[in-house]
Amino acid sequence: MAGLRLGPLLRYVDWESGAVATVWVEASRPCTVEVRCADGASGTSPTFSVGGHHYALVVVEGLTPGTTTAYEVVIGERRVWPPEDSRLPPSTITTPPVGAAAAEGPGVRISFGSCRWAAAPGDGHDPAGPDALVTLAARLAADPAAERPDVLLLLGDQVYADETSAATRRRLATRRDLREPPGAEVADYEEYTCLYDESWRDPEVRWLLSTVPSCAIFDDHDVIDDWNTSAAWQEQMRATPWWNERIVSGLMSYWVYQHLGNLSPAELAEDSVYAAVRASPDGTETLRRFAAEADADPARTRWSYQRIFGRVQLLMVDTRAARVLAEGRRAMLDDGEARWLREKVLENPSAYDHLLIGSSLPWLLPPLIHDVETWNAGLCAGVRGGRWARFGEKVRRAADLEHWAAFPESFGRFTELLRRAGSGPDAPATVYVLSGDVHHAYLAEPHWPDATPDGAPAARILQLTCSPVHNSVPRSIRMGFRFGWSRAGRRIGRLLTRHGRTEPAPVTWSRAGGPWFGNQLMTLTLRGRNSALTLVQAKSTGGSNQLVSVLERSLTQEP
């Protein structure tokens, strides 16, 4: 008899019709999965198989706009969700109001963060401190009427393939000799399923993801630290006997566990890989070929995507797999990816009050760190000769110098795109770049030079960075991030850029908030052309974990 192995995850909710959603599940055997809602809406889907596992992405239709309805998951005639002994509230699907009702509604609340180690067991010591996602789930479960996010953006490092827990290492050791490469890191698709199992099976997180829609994009640790840092790194990794299985399995599992749920039902209907995998009794080889091709020729695959929440446009951008790595042609985004982003940003600006660009890697870093990365890019390109280039490559990998600043031409083009997006009479009120990766939170605001063509943009443009959800950062690194904003740090950065013979950045920027350190989540509240930001941190107080408000700020305020 088939049962529920993992999930359900509420992934997509249609903000145009308010009547459609998708729910992802993993079953224990091939079966047909049904989602039944209390208001009569429903959907069914047969499972598809990959690597001996069985999945379904159920399209639920007939939902009522502007309502919250409980749902259950049924396999055969047996209810498998919620569990009979659950102490948590029912899982629900909340749909947005549409039409005239939307204008009077509460707007959209978007919570985001990145970098989440799986939470330690509740009865064990957690060296990373309270998990912000677990703490949020516990708060919402305790008060089902509390204000909750309309969507959760997971901005990378949802799983750590290269930093496994003790429990996962024990599971891996039952399959192979961990003294052989890749050691205690995951090696294949089956081991990736262990990571998702560990990350999503926590009862509170499982409930939260079943009732709050989520969007996701990968970052390096979803595959391996330094993923696609440079052409030299890529060449070295491809020469190892274990890498091909690792990268293919990483992309396969991301496609199954994260990417499919990012897409709308219409996009799923047009996806040839999804159709082929579903049509096959076993889609493993079909998906394996796709993943291998995606790694060999990234320009053939697009992991980036667009989501619309009323008059808010989100563009989630792949800043890992879409890179061009050859020295002399290095780019954060290949030509096709850059063209897609530019077209989406500029094609219909009057349709949106807010433009959000999800980039796992921050656009604006502390100025010293930006200058270090730009300096390093110049060295690696050979501006100081071969010896400096070899030194630069070692530093690049050791210090993770791989953000937008490490691709100076891409940084300049992206900066100009943001300026254009925020300019003109039809511009949105705000343009926000949402990022994670750097294990702390901060706000950065660009300042445009007087000589900028057409003047400074009218929209408010900000870098909003929030990380980690559940991880840690050494004290020495914290000090470095703080120093990176200082006057002394800026002076050192200017000296380095002169040594690296690099052009100055097309904008300057200042810290508008932070840095804040801890396990945390940011929430944007967008209503009309107004926006507000909150930052909460998970703290252990009085023997229990609580979300403590660190920042509450209005970012724009218009009539």
C-alpha positions as CSV (number, residue, x, y, z in Angstrom):
1,M,0.0,0.0,0.0
2,A,1.4,3.4,-1.0
3,G,2.0,6.0,1.6
4,L,3.3,9.5,1.9
5,R,7.1,9.6,2.1
6,L,7.7,13.4,2.1
7,G,5.7,16.6,1.7
8,P,3.2,17.9,0.9
9,L,4.7,21.2,-0.2
10,L,2.5,24.0,-1.3
11,R,4.5,25.5,-4.2
12,Y,2.6,27.7,-6.7
13,V,-0.5,29.8,-6.1
14,D,-1.9,31.7,-9.1
15,W,-2.3,35.4,-8.3
16,E,-4.1,36.2,-11.5
17,S,-7.1,33.9,-11.1
18,G,-6.8,33.0,-7.4
19,A,-8.2,29.6,-8.4
20,V,-5.2,27.3,-9.0
21,A,-2.3,25.9,-6.9
22,T,0.2,23.1,-7.1
23,V,1.1,20.7,-4.3
24,W,4.3,18.6,-4.4
25,V,4.5,15.2,-2.7
26,E,6.8,12.1,-2.6
27,A,5.0,8.8,-2.2
28,S,6.4,5.4,-1.1
29,R,5.2,3.6,-4.2
30,P,3.7,4.3,-7.7
31,C,0.2,5.6,-7.2
32,T,-2.3,8.3,-7.9
33,V,-2.2,11.3,-5.5
34,E,-5.3,13.4,-4.8
35,V,-5.5,16.7,-3.0
36,R,-9.0,17.5,-1.6
37,C,-9.9,20.9,-0.3
38,A,-12.6,21.7,2.2
39,D,-14.2,24.1,-0.2
40,G,-14.6,21.4,-2.9
41,A,-11.5,22.2,-5.0
42,S,-9.4,19.3,-5.9
43,G,-6.7,17.8,-8.1
44,T,-5.2,14.4,-8.9
45,S,-2.0,13.3,-10.5
46,P,-0.2,9.9,-11.0
47,T,3.3,9.7,-9.7
48,F,6.4,9.7,-11.9
49,S,9.5,7.8,-11.0
50,V,13.1,8.9,-10.7
51,G,15.9,6.9,-9.1
52,G,13.5,4.5,-7.4
53,H,11.5,7.3,-5.8
54,H,8.0,8.4,-6.7
55,Y,6.7,12.0,-7.0
56,A,3.7,13.9,-8.0
57,L,3.0,17.6,-8.6
58,V,-0.7,18.0,-8.2
59,V,-2.5,20.9,-9.9
60,V,-5.4,21.9,-7.7
61,E,-8.2,23.8,-9.5
62,G,-11.5,25.4,-8.5
63,L,-10.2,27.3,-5.5
64,T,-12.1,30.4,-4.4
65,P,-10.2,33.7,-4.7
66,G,-9.5,35.5,-1.4
67,T,-10.1,32.6,0.9
68,T,-8.2,30.1,3.0
69,T,-9.3,26.4,2.8
70,A,-7.9,23.4,4.5
71,Y,-6.8,20.4,2.4
72,E,-5.9,16.8,2.8
73,V,-3.8,14.4,0.7
74,V,-5.4,11.1,-0.3
75,I,-3.8,8.0,-1.9
76,G,-6.3,5.5,-3.0
77,E,-9.1,6.1,-0.5
78,R,-6.7,6.5,2.4
79,R,-6.0,10.0,3.9
80,V,-2.2,10.2,4.3
81,W,-2.1,13.9,5.2
82,P,-2.5,15.4,7.8
83,P,-1.3,12.5,10.0
84,E,-4.0,11.2,12.4
85,D,-1.9,12.1,15.5
86,S,-0.9,15.6,14.3
87,R,-0.8,18.3,16.9
88,L,-0.4,21.0,14.2
89,P,-3.2,22.9,12.6
90,P,-4.7,21.7,9.2
91,S,-2.6,22.5,6.2
92,T,-4.3,25.2,4.1
93,I,-4.2,26.9,0.7
94,T,-4.7,30.7,0.9
95,T,-5.7,32.4,-2.4
96,P,-5.3,36.1,-3.1
97,P,-8.3,38.4,-3.9
98,V,-8.6,39.3,-7.5
99,G,-10.1,42.1,-9.5
100,A,-11.4,45.1,-7.5
101,A,-11.1,43.2,-4.3
102,A,-7.3,43.0,-4.8
103,A,-6.9,46.8,-4.6
104,E,-8.5,46.8,-1.1
105,G,-6.6,43.7,0.1
106,P,-3.5,43.6,2.4
107,G,-1.0,43.5,-0.4
108,V,1.6,40.8,-0.5
109,R,4.0,39.6,2.2
110,I,7.2,38.0,1.0
111,S,9.6,36.4,3.4
112,F,13.1,35.4,2.3
113,G,16.4,34.0,3.4
114,S,19.1,31.5,2.5
115,C,21.6,29.0,3.9
116,R,19.8,26.5,6.0
117,W,21.5,23.5,7.6
118,A,18.8,20.9,8.5
119,A,17.7,21.6,12.0
120,A,19.3,19.5,14.7
121,P,16.9,17.0,16.5
122,G,14.8,18.8,19.1
123,D,16.4,16.9,22.0
124,G,20.0,17.7,20.9
125,H,22.3,20.7,21.2
126,D,22.3,22.8,18.0
127,P,25.6,24.6,17.6
128,A,24.1,26.9,15.0
129,G,21.4,28.1,17.4
130,P,17.6,28.2,16.8
131,D,16.5,27.6,13.2
132,A,14.6,30.6,12.0
133,L,12.3,28.5,9.7
134,V,11.4,26.1,12.6
135,T,10.8,29.0,14.9
136,L,8.5,30.7,12.4
137,A,6.6,27.5,11.9
138,A,6.1,27.1,15.6
139,R,4.9,30.6,16.0
140,L,2.4,30.3,13.2
141,A,1.2,26.9,14.3
142,A,0.6,28.2,17.8
143,D,-1.5,31.0,16.4
144,P,-3.2,30.1,13.1
145,A,-4.8,33.5,12.9
146,A,-1.4,35.3,13.0
147,E,-0.2,37.2,9.9
148,R,1.8,34.8,7.8
149,P,3.9,35.2,4.6
150,D,2.1,34.9,1.3
151,V,5.2,33.3,-0.2
152,L,8.6,32.1,1.1
153,L,11.6,32.8,-1.1
154,L,14.4,30.3,-0.5
155,L,17.5,32.0,-2.0
156,G,20.0,29.1,-2.1
157,D,21.7,26.5,0.0
158,Q,18.5,24.7,0.8
159,V,20.6,21.6,1.3
160,Y,24.3,21.2,1.9
161,A,25.7,18.4,-0.3
162,D,29.3,19.1,1.0
163,E,28.6,19.6,4.7
164,T,26.6,16.6,5.8
165,S,25.3,16.0,9.4
166,A,26.4,13.2,11.6
167,A,23.0,11.4,10.9
168,T,23.5,11.7,7.2
169,R,27.1,10.5,7.4
170,R,25.9,7.4,9.2
171,R,23.4,6.7,6.4
172,L,26.1,7.2,3.7
173,A,28.4,4.9,5.5
174,T,25.9,2.0,5.1
175,R,26.2,2.5,1.3
176,R,29.9,3.0,0.7
177,D,33.3,3.5,2.2
178,L,33.6,7.1,3.3
179,R,37.4,6.9,3.1
180,E,37.0,7.1,-0.7
181,P,36.2,10.3,-2.5
182,P,33.9,12.2,-2.2
183,G,34.0,11.0,1.4
184,A,31.3,12.3,3.7
185,E,29.8,14.5,0.9
186,V,26.9,13.1,-1.1
187,A,27.8,11.1,-4.2
188,D,24.6,10.3,-6.1
189,Y,20.9,10.8,-6.5
190,E,19.9,8.5,-3.7
191,E,22.1,10.3,-1.3
192,Y,20.6,13.7,-2.3
193,T,17.2,12.3,-1.4
194,C,18.6,11.8,2.1
195,L,19.4,15.5,2.3
196,Y,15.9,16.6,1.4
197,D,14.5,14.0,3.7
198,E,16.5,15.4,6.6
199,S,15.7,19.0,5.7
200,W,12.0,18.8,5.2
201,R,10.9,16.1,7.6
202,D,11.1,18.2,10.7
203,P,7.4,18.3,11.8
204,E,7.1,22.1,12.1
205,V,9.0,22.8,8.8
206,R,7.0,20.1,7.1
207,W,3.7,21.8,8.2
208,L,5.0,25.3,7.3
209,L,6.0,24.2,3.8
210,S,2.6,22.5,3.4
211,T,0.7,25.8,4.0
212,V,3.0,28.7,2.9
213,P,3.8,28.7,-0.9
214,S,7.5,28.7,-1.7
215,C,9.9,29.6,-4.5
216,A,13.5,28.5,-4.6
217,I,16.8,28.8,-6.5
218,F,20.1,27.0,-5.9
219,D,23.4,28.3,-4.7
220,D,26.8,26.6,-4.5
221,H,26.3,24.3,-1.5
222,D,23.2,22.7,-3.1
223,V,26.0,21.1,-5.3
224,I,29.4,22.0,-3.7
225,D,31.2,25.0,-2.3
226,D,32.8,27.1,-5.0
227,W,30.5,25.6,-7.7
228,N,31.5,27.3,-11.0
229,T,33.9,29.7,-9.4
230,S,36.3,29.7,-12.4
231,A,37.3,27.8,-15.6
232,A,40.3,26.4,-13.7
233,W,38.1,25.1,-10.9
234,Q,35.7,23.5,-13.4
235,E,38.6,21.8,-15.2
236,Q,40.0,20.4,-12.0
237,M,36.6,19.1,-10.8
238,R,35.8,17.4,-14.1
239,A,39.1,15.5,-13.9
240,T,38.0,13.8,-10.7
241,P,36.3,10.3,-11.0
242,W,33.3,11.3,-8.8
243,W,32.4,14.7,-10.1
244,N,30.2,13.8,-13.0
245,E,27.9,11.7,-10.9
246,R,27.8,14.5,-8.3
247,I,26.8,17.3,-10.6
248,V,24.3,15.2,-12.6
249,S,22.7,14.0,-9.4
250,G,22.6,17.5,-8.0
251,L,20.8,18.9,-11.0
252,M,18.5,16.0,-11.2
253,S,17.4,16.3,-7.5
254,Y,17.1,20.1,-7.8
255,W,14.8,19.7,-10.8
256,V,12.6,17.2,-8.9
257,Y,12.6,18.7,-5.4
258,Q,12.8,22.4,-6.1
259,H,12.6,23.5,-9.7
260,L,9.3,21.9,-10.8
261,G,7.4,23.7,-8.0
262,N,8.7,27.1,-9.2
263,L,6.7,26.7,-12.4
264,S,3.1,27.6,-13.2
265,P,0.8,24.9,-14.5
266,A,1.0,26.5,-17.9
267,E,4.8,26.4,-17.9
268,L,4.7,22.8,-16.7
269,A,2.4,21.9,-19.6
270,E,5.0,23.3,-22.0
271,D,8.0,21.6,-20.4
272,S,9.2,18.8,-22.7
273,V,11.4,17.2,-20.0
274,Y,8.5,17.1,-17.5
275,A,6.3,15.5,-20.1
276,A,8.9,12.9,-21.0
277,V,9.6,12.0,-17.4
278,R,5.9,11.6,-16.6
279,A,5.3,9.5,-19.7
280,S,8.0,7.0,-18.9
281,P,7.6,4.1,-16.4
282,D,11.0,5.2,-15.1
283,G,12.1,8.7,-15.9
284,T,15.6,8.3,-14.4
285,E,17.6,8.1,-17.7
286,T,15.5,10.9,-19.3
287,L,16.3,13.2,-16.4
288,R,19.9,12.1,-16.3
289,R,20.4,13.0,-19.9
290,F,18.8,16.4,-19.3
291,A,21.0,17.1,-16.3
292,A,24.2,16.0,-18.1
293,E,23.3,18.3,-21.0
294,A,22.5,21.2,-18.7
295,D,25.9,20.9,-17.1
296,A,27.8,20.5,-20.4
297,D,26.0,23.3,-22.2
298,P,24.3,25.6,-19.6
299,A,22.9,27.9,-22.4
300,R,20.5,25.1,-23.3
301,T,18.7,25.2,-20.0
302,R,17.0,28.0,-18.0
303,W,16.7,27.6,-14.3
304,S,15.6,31.3,-13.9
305,Y,11.9,32.1,-13.8
306,Q,9.3,34.7,-13.3
307,R,6.5,34.9,-10.7
308,I,3.8,37.5,-10.5
309,F,2.0,38.5,-7.3
310,G,-0.6,41.0,-8.3
311,R,1.4,44.2,-9.2
312,V,4.6,42.7,-7.9
313,Q,7.0,41.0,-10.3
314,L,9.7,38.6,-9.1
315,L,12.5,37.5,-11.4
316,M,14.5,34.7,-9.8
317,V,17.9,34.6,-11.5
318,D,20.3,31.7,-11.8
319,T,23.7,33.0,-10.8
320,R,25.5,29.6,-10.7
321,A,24.8,27.4,-13.6
322,A,24.4,30.2,-16.2
323,R,27.9,31.5,-15.8
324,V,30.5,31.9,-18.6
325,L,33.8,31.0,-17.0
326,A,36.5,31.4,-19.7
327,E,39.0,34.1,-18.7
328,G,38.5,37.0,-21.0
329,R,34.8,36.3,-21.4
330,R,33.7,35.7,-17.8
331,A,30.1,36.6,-17.2
332,M,27.7,36.0,-14.4
333,L,25.0,35.3,-17.0
334,D,25.4,33.8,-20.4
335,D,24.0,35.8,-23.4
336,G,20.6,34.0,-23.4
337,E,20.1,34.4,-19.7
338,A,21.1,38.1,-19.7
339,R,18.7,38.7,-22.6
340,W,15.9,36.9,-20.8
341,L,16.4,39.1,-17.7
342,R,16.7,42.3,-19.7
343,E,13.5,41.6,-21.6
344,K,11.5,40.7,-18.4
345,V,12.7,43.7,-16.6
346,L,12.0,46.2,-19.4
347,E,9.0,44.8,-21.4
348,N,6.1,46.2,-19.4
349,P,7.2,48.4,-16.5
350,S,3.9,50.1,-16.0
351,A,2.3,46.7,-15.1
352,Y,4.1,46.6,-11.7
353,D,4.5,48.7,-8.7
354,H,7.5,46.7,-7.4
355,L,10.2,44.8,-9.2
356,L,12.0,42.1,-7.1
357,I,15.1,40.3,-8.5
358,G,16.1,37.2,-6.6
359,S,19.9,36.6,-6.8
360,S,21.4,34.2,-4.4
361,L,24.6,36.2,-4.5
362,P,24.4,39.9,-3.5
363,W,24.8,42.6,-6.1
364,L,26.2,45.2,-3.6
365,L,28.7,43.9,-1.0
366,P,30.5,45.8,1.7
367,P,32.8,48.1,-0.4
368,L,36.1,46.6,0.7
369,I,34.9,43.1,-0.2
370,H,33.6,44.3,-3.6
371,D,37.0,45.9,-4.4
372,V,38.9,42.8,-3.3
373,E,36.8,40.7,-5.7
374,T,37.2,43.2,-8.5
375,W,41.0,43.3,-7.9
376,N,41.2,39.6,-7.8
377,A,39.3,39.4,-11.1
378,G,41.9,41.6,-12.7
379,L,44.7,39.5,-11.4
380,C,43.1,36.3,-12.6
381,A,42.6,37.8,-16.1
382,G,46.4,38.4,-16.2
383,V,46.7,42.2,-15.9
384,R,49.8,41.7,-13.7
385,G,51.2,38.6,-15.4
386,G,51.1,34.9,-15.0
387,R,52.5,34.6,-11.5
388,W,49.9,37.1,-10.2
389,A,47.2,35.2,-12.1
390,R,48.1,31.9,-10.4
391,F,48.1,33.7,-7.0
392,G,44.8,35.3,-7.8
393,E,43.2,31.9,-8.6
394,K,44.3,30.5,-5.3
395,V,42.9,33.5,-3.4
396,R,39.6,33.4,-5.4
397,R,38.9,29.8,-4.3
398,A,40.2,30.2,-0.7
399,A,38.1,33.3,-0.1
400,D,35.0,32.5,-2.2
401,L,35.5,35.6,-4.4
402,E,32.7,34.8,-6.8
403,H,29.9,37.4,-6.4
404,W,28.7,39.9,-9.0
405,A,31.9,42.0,-8.2
406,A,34.0,39.1,-9.4
407,F,32.5,39.5,-12.8
408,P,33.1,43.3,-13.3
409,E,31.5,43.6,-16.8
410,S,28.4,41.7,-15.6
411,F,28.2,43.9,-12.5
412,G,28.3,47.0,-14.7
413,R,25.6,45.7,-17.1
414,F,23.4,44.6,-14.2
415,T,23.8,48.0,-12.5
416,E,22.7,49.8,-15.7
417,L,19.8,47.4,-16.1
418,L,18.6,48.3,-12.6
419,R,19.0,52.0,-13.3
420,R,16.9,51.7,-16.5
421,A,14.3,49.6,-14.6
422,G,13.9,52.4,-12.1
423,S,13.8,55.3,-14.5
424,G,11.1,56.9,-16.5
425,P,7.4,57.8,-15.9
426,D,6.3,54.2,-15.9
427,A,8.9,52.9,-13.5
428,P,7.9,50.9,-10.4
429,A,8.1,52.5,-7.0
430,T,10.9,50.1,-5.9
431,V,13.5,47.9,-7.4
432,Y,14.9,45.4,-4.8
433,V,17.6,42.8,-5.2
434,L,17.0,40.0,-2.7
435,S,20.0,37.9,-1.8
436,G,21.6,35.6,0.8
437,D,24.8,33.6,0.8
438,V,27.0,35.8,3.1
439,H,25.7,34.7,6.5
440,H,24.6,38.1,7.7
441,A,21.9,40.6,6.8
442,Y,22.2,44.2,5.7
443,L,20.6,46.9,3.5
444,A,22.7,48.7,0.8
445,E,21.6,51.7,-1.2
446,P,23.3,52.8,-4.4
447,H,24.1,56.5,-5.2
448,W,24.1,57.4,-8.9
449,P,26.7,59.9,-10.2
450,D,25.5,63.2,-11.5
451,A,26.7,62.4,-14.9
452,T,24.4,59.4,-15.3
453,P,22.5,59.6,-18.5
454,D,18.9,60.7,-17.8
455,G,19.7,61.4,-14.2
456,A,19.2,59.2,-11.2
457,P,16.3,56.7,-11.3
458,A,13.0,57.7,-9.7
459,A,12.4,54.3,-8.1
460,R,14.0,53.4,-4.8
461,I,16.6,50.8,-5.5
462,L,18.1,48.7,-2.7
463,Q,20.1,45.6,-2.1
464,L,18.3,43.5,0.7
465,T,20.5,40.7,2.0
466,C,19.3,38.1,4.5
467,S,21.3,35.1,5.6
468,P,21.5,32.6,7.2
469,V,18.2,30.9,8.1
470,H,20.1,28.3,10.1
471,N,23.9,28.4,10.0
472,S,26.8,30.2,11.6
473,V,29.7,32.6,10.9
474,P,33.0,32.8,12.8
475,R,33.7,35.9,14.8
476,S,36.7,36.8,12.6
477,I,34.5,36.8,9.5
478,R,31.9,39.0,11.3
479,M,34.7,41.5,12.0
480,G,35.7,41.4,8.4
481,F,32.2,42.2,7.2
482,R,32.0,45.1,9.6
483,F,35.4,46.4,8.6
484,G,34.4,46.2,4.9
485,W,32.0,49.2,5.4
486,S,34.5,51.3,7.2
487,R,36.4,54.3,5.8
488,A,39.7,52.5,6.3
489,G,38.3,49.5,4.5
490,R,37.2,51.7,1.6
491,R,40.7,53.2,1.3
492,I,42.3,49.8,1.2
493,G,39.8,48.8,-1.5
494,R,40.8,51.7,-3.6
495,L,44.5,50.8,-3.4
496,L,43.7,47.2,-4.4
497,T,41.7,48.3,-7.4
498,R,44.5,50.4,-8.6
499,H,46.9,47.5,-8.3
500,G,44.4,45.3,-10.2
501,R,44.1,48.0,-12.9
502,T,40.3,47.8,-12.7
503,E,37.7,50.5,-13.6
504,P,35.8,52.1,-10.7
505,A,32.3,50.8,-10.1
506,P,29.6,52.7,-12.0
507,V,27.8,53.5,-8.7
508,T,28.8,54.1,-5.1
509,W,26.7,52.8,-2.3
510,S,26.2,53.1,1.4
511,R,24.9,50.9,4.2
512,A,21.3,51.6,4.9
513,G,21.0,49.1,7.7
514,G,23.0,46.4,9.5
515,P,25.0,44.3,9.5
516,W,23.0,41.9,11.6
517,F,24.2,38.5,12.5
518,G,22.1,35.5,13.6
519,N,19.6,33.0,12.2
520,Q,17.1,35.3,10.5
521,L,14.4,36.1,7.9
522,M,13.4,39.3,6.2
523,T,9.8,40.1,5.2
524,L,8.8,42.6,2.6
525,T,5.2,43.9,2.8
526,L,4.1,45.5,-0.5
527,R,0.8,47.3,-0.8
528,G,0.1,49.6,-3.6
529,R,3.3,51.6,-4.2
530,N,4.3,51.4,-0.5
531,S,6.7,48.9,1.0
532,A,7.9,48.1,4.4
533,L,10.6,45.7,5.7
534,T,10.9,43.7,8.9
535,L,13.8,41.5,10.1
536,V,13.4,38.9,12.7
537,Q,15.9,36.6,14.4
538,A,15.5,33.3,16.1
539,K,16.6,33.6,19.8
540,S,16.5,31.2,22.7
541,T,14.8,33.0,25.6
542,G,13.4,31.6,28.8
543,G,13.9,28.0,27.7
544,S,12.0,28.4,24.4
545,N,12.8,29.7,20.9
546,Q,11.2,33.0,19.8
547,L,11.3,35.3,16.8
548,V,12.6,38.6,18.0
549,S,12.0,41.7,15.8
550,V,15.3,43.4,14.9
551,L,14.1,45.9,12.3
552,E,10.8,47.4,11.3
553,R,11.1,50.1,8.6
554,S,9.0,51.8,6.0
555,L,11.0,51.8,2.8
556,T,8.6,53.9,0.7
557,Q,5.5,55.8,1.6
558,E,3.2,57.3,-1.1
559,P,-0.4,58.4,-0.9
